[in-house]
């Protein structure tokens, strides 16, 4: 009987060891398979390929967190065009901060023929989503230069912040205004949540607007989060905030920037 029990116990241990491969990784696990640090890699490509361009054109999308088929169709539509230089995703790639959500979205966006970058959205901050975002895409605050235009991409999801880091980060904003100053002549600021939204720290909204207006020739701002098309001069100072619909509405914005002006269009597909 004792020997039989020993065999049973040994079999149970072997089953558990072998069975580990049968269980999926915890949905909030930070274990990342596949491509990582995507923003840095694609920024290097954007800055190299378009350094001498007088005109640049990019697509701006946002809030694709639960619309995988619609995002996949967006990729197919853009890949058929030859007039878009790069894509900016305004955040909320995930709905619940799940590792698999980021990876599923990444794998769809990686089908793009053009380089793309992604911002951090408020849903991306849930659980340990911000940590996963940083592994897959990169820093919540970053910038890049395309042609003579600097794109300042900011984390503005203050409601999700534990105040361990400043949101928005005014030190970063000031630092980036001086960085590579001779390489750009005009600026665009991109964020997920714009001033007046529920996620923005509206106690500092006016200071934020003053800070970004110190950038050379600030053209306009881009935002997501509100899931609808927006064109608003929020502060009545000539700086328009353009919001893009969620990708589930099968709509996105295209911006064309030249030396003298910019245009935008709302595209439906």
CORZILIN-V500188 format. One record per residue. N is the residue number from 1. RES is the residue in three letters. OMEGA is omega in degrees with one decimal (NA if undefined). Layout:
n={N & N}
res={RES & RES}
omega={OMEGA & OMEGA}
This chain:
n={1 & 2 & 3 & 4 & 5 & 6 & 7 & 8 & 9 & 10 & 11 & 12 & 13 & 14 & 15 & 16 & 17 & 18 & 19 & 20 & 21 & 22 & 23 & 24 & 25 & 26 & 27 & 28 & 29 & 30 & 31 & 32 & 33 & 34 & 35 & 36 & 37 & 38 & 39 & 40 & 41 & 42 & 43 & 44 & 45 & 46 & 47 & 48 & 49 & 50 & 51 & 52 & 53 & 54 & 55 & 56 & 57 & 58 & 59 & 60 & 61 & 62 & 63 & 64 & 65 & 66 & 67 & 68 & 69 & 70 & 71 & 72 & 73 & 74 & 75 & 76 & 77 & 78 & 79 & 80 & 81 & 82 & 83 & 84 & 85 & 86 & 87 & 88 & 89 & 90 & 91 & 92 & 93 & 94 & 95 & 96 & 97 & 98 & 99 & 100 & 101 & 102 & 103 & 104 & 105 & 106 & 107 & 108 & 109 & 110 & 111 & 112 & 113 & 114 & 115 & 116 & 117 & 118 & 119 & 120 & 121 & 122 & 123 & 124 & 125 & 126 & 127 & 128 & 129 & 130 & 131 & 132 & 133 & 134 & 135 & 136 & 137 & 138 & 139 & 140 & 141 & 142 & 143 & 144 & 145 & 146 & 147 & 148 & 149 & 150 & 151 & 152 & 153 & 154 & 155 & 156 & 157 & 158 & 159 & 160 & 161 & 162 & 163 & 164 & 165 & 166 & 167 & 168 & 169 & 170 & 171 & 172 & 173 & 174 & 175 & 176 & 177 & 178 & 179 & 180 & 181 & 182 & 183 & 184 & 185 & 186 & 187 & 188 & 189 & 190 & 191 & 192 & 193 & 194 & 195 & 196 & 197 & 198 & 199 & 200 & 201 & 202 & 203 & 204 & 205 & 206 & 207 & 208 & 209 & 210 & 211 & 212 & 213 & 214 & 215 & 216 & 217 & 218 & 219 & 220 & 221 & 222 & 223 & 224 & 225 & 226 & 227 & 228 & 229 & 230 & 231 & 232 & 233 & 234 & 235 & 236 & 237 & 238 & 239 & 240 & 241 & 242 & 243 & 244 & 245 & 246 & 247 & 248 & 249 & 250 & 251 & 252 & 253 & 254 & 255 & 256 & 257 & 258 & 259 & 260 & 261 & 262 & 263 & 264 & 265 & 266 & 267 & 268 & 269}
res={UNK & UNK & UNK & UNK & UNK & UNK & UNK & UNK & UNK & UNK & UNK & UNK & UNK & UNK & UNK & UNK & UNK & UNK & UNK & UNK & UNK & UNK & UNK & UNK & UNK & UNK & UNK & UNK & UNK & UNK & UNK & UNK & UNK & UNK & UNK & UNK & UNK & UNK & UNK & UNK & UNK & UNK & UNK & UNK & UNK & UNK & UNK & UNK & UNK & UNK & UNK & UNK & UNK & UNK & UNK & UNK & UNK & UNK & UNK & UNK & UNK & UNK & UNK & UNK & UNK & UNK & UNK & UNK & UNK & UNK & UNK & UNK & UNK & UNK & UNK & UNK & UNK & UNK & UNK & UNK & UNK & UNK & UNK & UNK & UNK & UNK & UNK & UNK & UNK & UNK & UNK & UNK & UNK & UNK & UNK & UNK & UNK & UNK & UNK & UNK & UNK & UNK & UNK & UNK & UNK & UNK & UNK & UNK & UNK & UNK & UNK & UNK & UNK & UNK & UNK & UNK & UNK & UNK & UNK & UNK & UNK & UNK & UNK & UNK & UNK & UNK & UNK & UNK & UNK & UNK & UNK & UNK & UNK & UNK & UNK & UNK & UNK & UNK & UNK & UNK & UNK & UNK & UNK & UNK & UNK & UNK & UNK & UNK & UNK & UNK & UNK & UNK & UNK & UNK & UNK & UNK & UNK & UNK & UNK & UNK & UNK & UNK & UNK & UNK & UNK & UNK & UNK & UNK & UNK & UNK & UNK & UNK & UNK & UNK & UNK & UNK & UNK & UNK & UNK & UNK & UNK & UNK & UNK & UNK & UNK & UNK & UNK & UNK & UNK & UNK & UNK & UNK & UNK & UNK & UNK & UNK & UNK & UNK & UNK & UNK & UNK & UNK & UNK & UNK & UNK & UNK & UNK & UNK & UNK & UNK & UNK & UNK & UNK & UNK & UNK & UNK & UNK & UNK & UNK & UNK & UNK & UNK & UNK & UNK & UNK & UNK & UNK & UNK & UNK & UNK & UNK & UNK & UNK & UNK & UNK & UNK & UNK & UNK & UNK & UNK & UNK & UNK & UNK & UNK & UNK & UNK & UNK & UNK & UNK & UNK & UNK & UNK & UNK & UNK & UNK & UNK & UNK & UNK & UNK & UNK & UNK & UNK & UNK & UNK & UNK & UNK & UNK & UNK & UNK}
omega={179.9 & 180.0 & 178.9 & 179.2 & 178.7 & 178.2 & 179.9 & -179.9 & 179.2 & 178.8 & -179.8 & 179.4 & 179.7 & 178.4 & -179.7 & 179.5 & 179.6 & -175.3 & 179.4 & -179.5 & -178.9 & -175.8 & 179.8 & 175.4 & 177.8 & -174.1 & 179.0 & 179.4 & 177.7 & -179.9 & -174.9 & 172.8 & 175.5 & -170.5 & 178.9 & 176.8 & -172.4 & -176.8 & -177.9 & 180.0 & -177.6 & 175.8 & 177.7 & 179.6 & 179.6 & -176.8 & 178.9 & -172.1 & -172.9 & -176.8 & -175.0 & -175.4 & 174.7 & -179.8 & 175.4 & -179.6 & -179.1 & 175.0 & 178.8 & 178.1 & 177.4 & 170.3 & 178.5 & -165.0 & -178.9 & -174.8 & -175.8 & 179.9 & -179.8 & 176.9 & 178.9 & 177.3 & 175.4 & 180.0 & 180.0 & 180.0 & -176.9 & 179.5 & 177.9 & -179.3 & 177.0 & -174.9 & 179.6 & -174.5 & 179.3 & -177.5 & 172.3 & 174.8 & -173.0 & 174.8 & -170.0 & 170.6 & -179.5 & 175.9 & -175.0 & -178.5 & -179.2 & 178.8 & -176.3 & 178.5 & 178.7 & -176.8 & 177.0 & 179.2 & 177.9 & -176.0 & 175.2 & -178.5 & 178.8 & 176.2 & 178.8 & 175.0 & -180.0 & 175.6 & 178.7 & 172.2 & -178.4 & 174.5 & 177.2 & 176.0 & -178.1 & 176.9 & 178.5 & -179.2 & -177.4 & -177.4 & 175.1 & -178.4 & -180.0 & 177.3 & 178.9 & 177.5 & -178.2 & 177.7 & -175.2 & -172.6 & 179.1 & -175.5 & 175.7 & 176.6 & 179.5 & 178.0 & 171.9 & -178.2 & 175.4 & -172.9 & 177.3 & -177.7 & 175.4 & 176.0 & 178.4 & -174.0 & -166.9 & 168.7 & 179.8 & -176.7 & -172.8 & -176.7 & -179.5 & -175.2 & 174.1 & 178.3 & 172.8 & 172.7 & -177.7 & 176.9 & -6.0 & -176.0 & -176.4 & 176.5 & 177.9 & -180.0 & 179.8 & -179.9 & -177.2 & 176.8 & -179.0 & -176.2 & 179.4 & -173.1 & -178.4 & -174.8 & -178.8 & -177.4 & 179.9 & -169.1 & 172.6 & 178.5 & -176.9 & -178.6 & 174.9 & -178.0 & -177.1 & 173.2 & -175.1 & 179.2 & -177.7 & -176.2 & -175.5 & 174.3 & -172.4 & 170.8 & -178.8 & -176.1 & -178.5 & 177.3 & 177.0 & -179.0 & 177.5 & -176.6 & -177.4 & 178.8 & 175.0 & 178.5 & -179.8 & 172.8 & 176.7 & -174.5 & -176.1 & 176.7 & 173.9 & 174.6 & 172.9 & 169.3 & -173.0 & 170.4 & -179.9 & 177.1 & 179.6 & 172.7 & -170.6 & 169.3 & -169.4 & -174.1 & 179.2 & -178.9 & 178.0 & 179.1 & -176.5 & 173.1 & 178.9 & 176.3 & 179.4 & 178.4 & 171.1 & -173.7 & 176.7 & 177.4 & -179.7 & 177.5 & 174.8 & -179.0 & 171.1 & 178.0 & 174.9 & -176.7 & 174.5 & 178.5 & -170.2 & -175.9 & 175.2 & 173.4 & 176.0 & 176.4 & 174.6 & -175.2 & 174.2 & -179.2 & NA}
